[in-house]
Amino acid sequence: MTASRTAGLFAIGGFYFCYFGFTGLFQPYWGVYLAALSFPAWQIGILTSLTQINRIYAPAIWGWLADRTGRRALILRIAGLGGLAGFIGLLFVQGFAGMFTALLIATFFWSAALPLVEALTMTLLQGDGGRYARLRVWGSIGFIVSSVLAGYWMQAMGVGVLPTTVVAVMGGLALYAWLLPQPPAVAPHPTMQRVGFGDILRRREVRTVFAGCFLMLLSHGPYYSFYSIYVTGHGVAAGHIGWLWTVGVLAEVGMFMAMGRLVQRWSLRTLFLSTFAVAGVRWLLVGWGVSSLSLLLFAQLGHAFTFAVCHATAMSYVHRHFAGPHQAKGQALYIGVSFGAGGSLGGLLAGVAWDAWGGRWVFTAAAVVALVGWLVCAIGLRRDTVAA
């Protein structure tokens, strides 16, 4: 491995660390911060979902621009600096309109980064899913470090320090975005030159995987928006919130490290379907077992499947179908359909239903959505799909 390639992979690892370090701050504590400012549930649902809403359309814009111009490194630098500038706005606003505007700007740039880095990573690793998982684990480590330390930091200093902490982490992300290498030019396969983007989207396997990812993230909506609020309302201390999230991410880390062996033994279809079954059980445990810390901890182990296995297998599907000139657009569409459309709609619906239904039944509805996802993928994916 050349020194330049090693440096490039180091920068990617640092980027993953900061990107998901930000997520480790935002997902567990953003809703708690908004609740401390006395926002109503419907506004919390909007403000916690806005990062996902921008992922519906913004990655497609940035992905098209990257594939069109070939200037992915420059676009990543703009995205890092633009995201940092937008999040700085959170230091000066506490009203709904101001926060909405700051987040809208920040996440428009922030959402551009991940699909482009994912495409860069898979190109440098030549589609090796096992090596991808081992590099992507740095994102999980970043999530753990930030969520645990932030829990104690905010317990000592108050939840009001969250915006400043977010800006500090985003500063690191902007730095690593500047250090990321320009992806090497890859000559497309002759047959790929003749395949249009629309032709790829019409493939049954592609449509089924995207539908499954949409439903999986739709079922995660209550978790990402209201999990911390729900468990603290049932007696979990603020300092323990980070540890609950960390248990899930530790399970994710272990699964990422094991993916190289799993994909050699099981088909992508089998692994992908397993994630929906685990998600259904996980949300039922959260909804009905919230008074039991042991059940909450056990449910968090399911994150190994509902995120790590789901994401790794989806990445393999996307890399298999969207190659050559469609790579960045394919990654952007995957992010937009799943984390964007699915995650944002799930958060918005959870915000609307939370006061009327209560957390128990909202998480029950999430379990039903996950099982619908299993059914869709069981019907739509061919049984002869082999791990790659």
C-alpha positions in Angstrom: 0.0 0.0 0.0 1.4 3.4 -1.0 2.0 6.2 1.4 -0.5 8.4 -0.3 -3.2 5.7 -0.2 -2.5 5.1 3.5 -2.9 8.8 4.2 -6.1 8.8 2.2 -7.5 5.9 4.3 -6.4 7.7 7.5 -8.3 10.8 6.4 -11.4 8.7 5.7 -11.2 7.1 9.1 -10.9 10.5 10.7 -13.8 11.7 8.7 -16.0 8.8 9.8 -14.9 9.4 13.4 -16.0 13.0 13.3 -19.1 12.5 11.2 -20.6 9.9 13.5 -19.2 11.7 16.5 -21.5 14.4 15.5 -24.3 11.9 15.2 -23.4 10.6 18.7 -24.1 14.1 20.0 -27.2 14.9 17.9 -29.2 11.7 18.1 -29.1 11.1 21.9 -29.2 14.7 23.1 -30.8 17.0 20.5 -34.3 16.0 21.5 -33.4 16.4 25.2 -32.0 19.8 24.5 -35.2 20.9 22.7 -37.3 19.5 25.5 -35.3 21.5 28.0 -36.2 24.6 25.9 -39.9 23.6 26.3 -40.5 22.9 22.6 -43.8 21.0 22.0 -43.6 17.4 20.6 -44.6 18.4 17.1 -41.8 20.9 16.9 -39.3 18.5 18.4 -40.4 16.0 15.7 -39.6 18.5 13.0 -36.3 19.8 14.4 -35.0 16.2 15.0 -36.1 15.1 11.6 -34.7 18.1 9.6 -31.3 16.5 9.3 -33.0 13.5 7.6 -35.3 15.7 5.5 -32.4 17.4 3.8 -31.0 13.9 3.0 -34.0 13.3 0.8 -32.9 15.7 -2.0 -29.6 17.3 -1.1 -27.4 14.1 -1.6 -28.9 13.7 -5.1 -28.0 17.3 -6.0 -24.5 16.9 -4.7 -24.1 13.4 -6.1 -25.2 14.5 -9.6 -22.8 17.5 -9.4 -19.9 15.2 -8.3 -20.5 12.7 -11.1 -21.0 15.6 -13.6 -17.8 17.5 -12.7 -15.6 14.8 -11.3 -14.5 17.4 -8.6 -15.6 15.3 -5.6 -12.7 16.4 -3.3 -13.6 20.1 -3.9 -17.3 19.4 -3.2 -16.4 17.6 0.0 -14.4 20.6 1.2 -17.3 23.0 0.4 -19.7 20.6 2.2 -17.5 20.5 5.3 -17.1 24.3 5.6 -20.7 25.0 4.7 -21.9 22.5 7.3 -19.7 24.1 10.0 -20.9 27.6 9.2 -24.5 26.5 9.4 -24.1 24.8 12.8 -22.4 27.8 14.2 -25.8 29.5 13.8 -27.1 27.3 16.6 -24.9 29.2 19.0 -27.1 32.3 18.5 -30.7 31.1 18.2 -33.1 29.3 20.5 -36.5 29.9 18.8 -38.1 27.5 16.5 -37.8 29.6 13.3 -34.1 30.4 14.0 -33.2 26.8 14.7 -35.1 25.6 11.7 -33.2 28.0 9.4 -29.8 27.2 10.9 -30.4 23.4 10.6 -31.8 23.7 7.1 -28.6 25.4 5.9 -26.2 23.3 7.9 -27.7 19.9 6.9 -27.9 20.9 3.3 -24.1 20.9 3.2 -23.6 18.2 5.8 -25.8 15.7 3.9 -23.5 16.0 0.9 -20.5 14.5 2.6 -21.4 10.9 3.5 -22.5 9.5 0.1 -19.4 11.0 -1.6 -17.1 9.6 1.1 -18.8 6.2 0.9 -18.3 6.1 -2.9 -14.7 7.2 -2.4 -14.1 4.5 0.2 -15.6 1.7 -1.9 -13.5 2.9 -4.9 -10.2 2.8 -2.9 -11.1 -0.6 -1.4 -12.2 -1.9 -4.7 -15.6 -2.9 -3.3 -14.2 -5.1 -0.5 -17.1 -5.2 2.0 -15.0 -6.7 4.8 -12.3 -4.0 4.6 -15.0 -1.4 4.3 -16.6 -2.5 7.5 -13.3 -2.4 9.3 -12.7 1.2 8.1 -16.2 2.2 8.8 -15.9 1.1 12.4 -14.0 4.3 13.2 -17.4 6.0 12.8 -18.8 3.8 15.4 -15.9 4.6 17.7 -16.5 8.3 17.2 -20.1 7.8 18.1 -19.2 6.0 21.3 -16.6 8.6 22.4 -18.9 11.6 21.8 -22.1 10.1 23.2 -20.5 8.9 26.5 -18.3 11.9 27.1 -21.2 14.3 26.2 -23.5 12.6 28.7 -21.2 13.3 31.6 -20.3 16.7 30.2 -23.9 17.8 30.0 -24.8 16.2 33.4 -22.0 18.4 34.9 -22.5 21.6 32.9 -26.1 21.4 31.7 -27.6 20.5 28.4 -27.1 24.1 27.2 -23.5 23.2 26.2 -24.7 21.0 23.4 -24.5 23.5 20.5 -20.9 24.5 21.4 -19.9 20.8 21.5 -21.6 20.2 18.2 -19.7 23.0 16.6 -16.4 21.7 17.9 -16.9 18.2 16.4 -18.1 19.8 13.1 -14.8 21.7 13.1 -13.0 18.3 13.0 -15.2 17.1 10.3 -14.5 20.1 8.1 -10.7 19.6 8.7 -10.8 15.9 7.6 -13.1 16.8 4.6 -10.3 19.1 3.5 -7.7 16.3 3.8 -9.7 13.6 1.8 -8.0 12.6 -1.4 -9.4 13.0 -4.9 -10.7 9.5 -5.9 -8.7 7.7 -8.6 -10.1 7.7 -12.1 -11.8 4.3 -12.8 -12.4 3.2 -16.3 -16.0 2.0 -16.5 -16.8 -1.5 -17.7 -17.9 -1.5 -21.4 -21.3 -2.7 -20.5 -21.7 -0.1 -17.8 -21.3 2.6 -20.3 -24.4 1.4 -22.1 -26.6 1.1 -18.9 -28.5 4.2 -18.0 -29.3 5.3 -14.5 -33.0 4.8 -15.1 -32.3 1.3 -16.3 -30.6 0.5 -13.0 -33.5 1.8 -11.0 -36.0 -0.4 -12.9 -34.2 -3.5 -11.7 -36.4 -5.5 -9.3 -33.6 -6.1 -6.8 -32.6 -2.4 -6.7 -36.2 -1.3 -6.1 -36.8 -3.9 -3.4 -33.6 -3.0 -1.5 -34.4 0.7 -1.6 -38.0 0.0 -0.4 -36.6 -2.2 2.4 -34.1 0.5 3.5 -36.9 3.1 3.4 -39.1 1.0 5.7 -36.2 0.1 8.0 -35.4 3.8 8.6 -39.1 4.6 8.8 -39.2 2.2 11.8 -36.2 4.0 13.3 -38.0 7.3 13.4 -39.3 7.1 17.0 -35.9 5.8 18.1 -33.8 8.6 16.7 -36.3 11.4 17.7 -37.8 10.3 21.0 -35.8 7.4 22.5 -33.8 9.5 25.0 -36.9 11.5 26.0 -38.8 8.2 26.4 -36.3 6.5 28.7 -35.5 9.5 30.8 -39.2 9.9 31.4 -39.2 6.4 32.9 -36.4 7.1 35.3 -33.1 6.6 33.3 -30.5 9.1 34.5 -29.1 11.6 32.0 -25.6 10.2 32.5 -26.8 6.8 31.5 -28.3 7.9 28.2 -24.9 7.9 26.5 -24.2 4.4 27.8 -27.5 3.0 26.4 -26.6 4.4 23.0 -23.1 3.2 23.4 -24.2 -0.4 24.0 -25.9 -0.3 20.6 -22.9 1.1 18.9 -20.6 -1.4 20.6 -22.8 -4.2 19.2 -22.5 -2.4 15.8 -18.7 -2.3 16.1 -18.6 -6.0 16.8 -20.8 -6.8 13.9 -18.9 -4.6 11.5 -15.7 -6.5 12.5 -17.5 -9.8 11.9 -19.1 -8.9 8.5 -16.2 -10.3 6.5 -16.9 -13.8 7.9 -20.7 -13.4 7.8 -20.8 -12.6 4.1 -18.8 -15.7 3.3 -21.3 -17.9 5.1 -24.7 -16.3 4.4 -26.2 -14.8 1.4 -26.9 -11.1 1.2 -30.7 -11.9 1.1 -30.6 -13.9 4.3 -28.5 -11.2 6.1 -30.7 -8.4 4.9 -34.0 -10.2 5.9 -32.6 -10.9 9.4 -32.3 -7.2 10.1 -36.1 -6.6 9.8 -37.0 -9.5 12.1 -34.5 -8.2 14.7 -35.9 -4.6 14.3 -39.5 -5.8 15.0 -38.4 -7.5 18.3 -36.2 -4.6 19.2 -38.9 -1.9 19.0 -41.3 -4.1 21.0 -38.8 -4.5 23.8 -38.2 -0.7 23.9 -41.9 0.1 23.9 -43.1 -2.4 26.4 -39.9 -3.0 28.4 -38.9 0.6 29.1 -39.2 0.2 32.8 -36.5 -2.6 32.8 -32.9 -1.4 32.3 -31.9 -5.0 31.4 -34.5 -5.2 28.6 -33.4 -1.8 27.3 -29.8 -3.0 27.2 -30.7 -6.2 25.5 -32.8 -4.3 22.9 -29.8 -2.1 22.2 -27.8 -5.2 21.1 -30.2 -5.4 18.2 -28.4 -2.4 16.7 -25.8 -4.9 15.4 -28.4 -6.0 12.9 -30.8 -3.1 12.5 -27.9 -0.8 11.6 -24.6 -2.6 11.0 -25.8 -5.6 9.0 -28.5 -3.6 7.2 -26.1 -0.9 6.2 -23.3 -3.2 5.2 -25.5 -5.4 3.0 -27.3 -2.4 1.5 -23.9 -1.0 0.6 -23.0 -4.2 -1.1 -26.2 -4.1 -3.2 -25.6 -0.5 -4.1 -22.0 -1.0 -5.1 -23.0 -4.0 -7.2 -25.6 -2.2 -9.2 -24.3 1.5 -9.3 -20.8 1.3 -10.7 -18.7 3.5 -13.0 -20.4 6.9 -13.8 -23.4 6.2 -11.6 -21.5 5.5 -8.3 -22.0 8.8 -6.5 -25.6 9.1 -7.7 -26.3 5.6 -6.5 -24.9 6.3 -3.0 -26.8 9.6 -2.8 -30.0 7.9 -3.8 -29.5 5.2 -1.1 -28.9 7.9 1.6 -31.9 9.9 0.3 -34.4 7.1 0.2 -33.3 5.5 3.5 -31.9 8.0 6.0 -33.6 10.9 4.2 -37.1 9.9 3.3 -37.5 7.0 5.7 -35.8 8.6 8.7 -37.5 12.0 8.3 -41.0 10.6 7.7 -40.5 8.3 10.7 -39.5 11.2 13.0 -42.3 13.4 11.8 -45.0 10.7 12.2 -43.6 9.9 15.6 -43.8 13.6 16.6 -47.5 13.8 15.5 -48.5 10.5 17.2 -46.4 10.8 20.4 -48.8 12.8 22.6 -51.9 11.0 21.3 -50.6 7.4 21.4 -47.8 7.5 23.9 -44.4 6.0 23.5 -45.4 2.4 24.0 -47.8 2.3 21.0 -45.5 4.5 18.8 -42.7 1.9 19.2 -45.3 -0.9 18.6 -46.2 0.8 15.3 -42.4 0.9 14.5 -42.2 -2.8 15.0 -45.1 -3.3 12.5 -43.3 -1.2 9.9 -40.2 -3.3 10.3 -42.1 -6.5 9.8 -43.7 -5.0 6.7 -40.2 -4.4 5.4 -39.4 -8.1 6.0 -42.4 -9.1 3.9 -41.6 -6.7 1.1 -38.0 -8.0 0.8 -38.8 -11.6 1.3 -41.1 -11.4 -1.8 -39.0 -9.1 -3.9 -35.4 -10.5 -3.5 -34.4 -13.5 -5.4 -33.4 -16.6 -3.3 -30.3 -17.2 -5.3 -28.7 -13.9 -4.3 -25.2 -14.8 -3.1 -23.0 -12.7 -0.7 -20.4 -10.5 -2.4 
